[in-house]
């Protein structure tokens, strides 16, 4: 009868009487021998014991479990990894939805350095990498997620969600990935929801001080950054009830250098006859029609980024039936980036000699290029800053079978980005030896003949670009929920609730550009300019000899901005905001839900589940300025406003069949939807800076060729207030076998029928313009399967040291296809194509070893190739995909606990240092590498303590 009690626990935490049969309620969910923390090991941090959906109010779920004194007898020794896996397994097992979790093994220690990196270990979850961290989280191929912190919706600036990497590991107790929604959860993500659970004072038995301090060394940037967190918590019995207070502060930093070799998507041809009879792309002695990318480039992206964070939580139980709480969160992001880009044309009045081709192809492998347009680029100084604040309070009241809760929260978030680029050009156009597929990693490489990249005298000023972006968001959110445990046969629990949110969003953007290449001012002659070679890239690979070049330093840009502005003749101070680039938005949403829990015994089988419906009414108003240019050239900015109102009904139905106390089957159907971003909904149109051609560009001679007409179009962007929300019908089947506390095998199949993903379509209806505008696409289908296995070697007869070995493994298969925008689809027979961002195969294998004084983890993460985007390019009439190749990554984590409560930890992220590789097929069916990106390898050494 143990499985009946397990289901009883999921109906009402703390085992409220009368939910299922009394004999079942007397059982426990344990299926193995007692476990304990051994003397002499680090004291265990509290772990969540149930999913947040089992609490009437996710902002204040039931307290986490904190073991204290060890017990004698037949026991299995448990420490950080194992207990974290136990907790994650309980969350998955007890949830009414389909959920996976990552639980911090200790305070300040998720299984990975960053919270977003930890999620990649979950079956069906994928991330993108770069900038020293993981980002771009998708669940089962879908990118649109609701992010909540302790059950409250949280966002950054004007966006719909917050980046998971903005949560430092020190503030996170657990990450819950809900793959199927429930009526009592906040709507907003067609992919589901990620709930970040923070720690609270009642999680601990009493006074607590804990923290960590470590240094992170990034190999390419060769910089070390300190990281740390400190938590203090206590609880007291007072004359007016028990109270608890927790404060936590965290600092996470990274200095990174990402190195990229890339080449153009335009694949040119040799010896082409022009309309006037001249020959372009001359290749003496070679046939016409040899193909080659018409440009190469090198990008060195250095960033010094850090995230300060702090949170506080207060809990008060004036009576056993009533809990009152309040909490606050601050998330910060600071970035000082130094970006260097060199663009190396393989076009102009060129001649190609010393040409070699790949065997049995018309693809050029290497060539010497003369007569090309001179190289150019920019050196960028970028400052970014985010401040996000959230504060909330609420109460939970319980009596017998009734629970009532209320919660209110306020969020304020602002992001500011300040960019200054000094553009440069080579003083001459040197002959260059180019290689289009270099070394084992492929991609662009080049050397210059009689041209020293390290000599500042070889570069002149090309211009000054400035950009200022300020985006912000605020909201009030309030909810009230009621739950009542029924005694009506198979009807077990009834839940209802309402929620109100009032959201503001704003965007202000301004930019200025001045080009001075015609004056041929030496780069070193700019006010205060320090031009030198620094921060070389491409540490892991010698295919690119140009690891650095003379560039103006970041500090000499920032320290001399007033003088630079004066020199280029632009107004003092930051750029003024452009009216057509700005908007103000308000969105109000009214939600109500009802959900019924049911359960019945059929012989020795227990069947339970939930049926629910969430109704959400949304009212949106967005105001901005349009750009009107009169016949005489006068430009005005009249105000414009767009309004919209719609109602969504989101049902959810699920069934769980407990075949015995270890095996259960789940079936679920849900509807989900995501609102478009405010930026996409804006009613205004804005224009980019006019196109400026380089000296020697062929479009200066003849601007009427199709290629030049397209290149000379002035770009711009517009919103679309008529966009529909993204919607999806979701079907899930999951089989779960739990053979021990930290051992399970699960398998799932799923399908998402989605509609309304956004794509950007270029509008060329106005002469000389190309306006990018978002549109809803048609149908997208994602279907696949997941398998997961977790276990330690708890086998009778094995020596004690061997029982410390464990393994986590999971694999995901996804078949994802969808409609493309009409002008792309027409080139591909209007057939559905692979959905961007989705790998067909993904897998994780984690080898574990853990004993009280030593632990180690070697993790391998793999995802197969996936489409990043589709493009139409000159000379290629087919919308081919840019594809990122499959890639695996090893990460290592070890720790030693020499004395109780002190742990020394050492981690390595990206052991192999292997690059990201992207390629594109062109019209003949052949391919060239588009980009090779070498991301950071990072080392971390530090100490964790807990008293």
Secondary structure, DSSP 4 states (H G I P E B T S, - for coil): -HHHHHHHHHHSTTT-TTSS-HHHHTS----S-EEEPPTTSPPPPPB--S-GGGSS-GGGPSPPB---S---SSEEE--HHHHHHHHHHHHHHH-SS-EEEEE-SBTTB-SSSSHHHHHTTSTTEEEEEETTEEEEEEETTB---EEEETTEE---TTSSS--GGGS-GGG-SEEEEESS--TTSPP--TT-EEEEEPP-GGGSSS-EEEEEEEEEEETTTTEEEEEEEEEEEEEEEETTEEEEEEEEEEEEEEEEEEEEEEE-S-EEESSEEPTTS-EESB-TTS-TT-EEESEEEEEEEEEEEEEEEEEEEEEEEEETTEEEEEEEEEEEEEEEEEEEEEEEE--EEEEEEEEEE-TTSSBEEEEEEEEEPPPEEEEEEEEEEEEEEEEEEEEEEEETTEEEEEEEEEEEEEEEEEEEEEEEEESS---EEEESS-TTT-S-EEEESS--TT-GGGEEEEEEEEEEEEEEEEEEEEEEEEEEEEEETTEEEEEEEEEEEEEEEEEEEEEEEEE-GGG--BGGGSTT--EE--S---TT--S-S-----EE-HHHHHTTHHHHHHHHT--SSSPPPPGGG-EEEEEEEEEEEEEEEEEEEETTEEEEEEEEEEEEEEEEEEEEE--EE-TTS-EE--EEEEEEEEEEEEEEEEEEEESSSSEEEEEEEEEEEEPPPHHHH---EEE-PPP-PPTT-GGGT-TTSHHHHHHTSEEEEE--TTPPPEEEEEEEEEEEEEEETTEEEEEEEEEEEEE--EEEEEE--STTEEEEEEEE--EEEEEEEEEEEEEE---TTS-GGGGGEEEEEEEEEEEEEEPPPHHHHGGGTT--EEPTT--SEEEEEEEEEEETTEEEEEEEEEE--EEEEEEEETTEEEEEEEEEPPEEEEEEEEEEEEETTEEEEEEEE-SS-PPEEEEEE-TTS-EEEEEEEEPPPEEEEEEEEE-
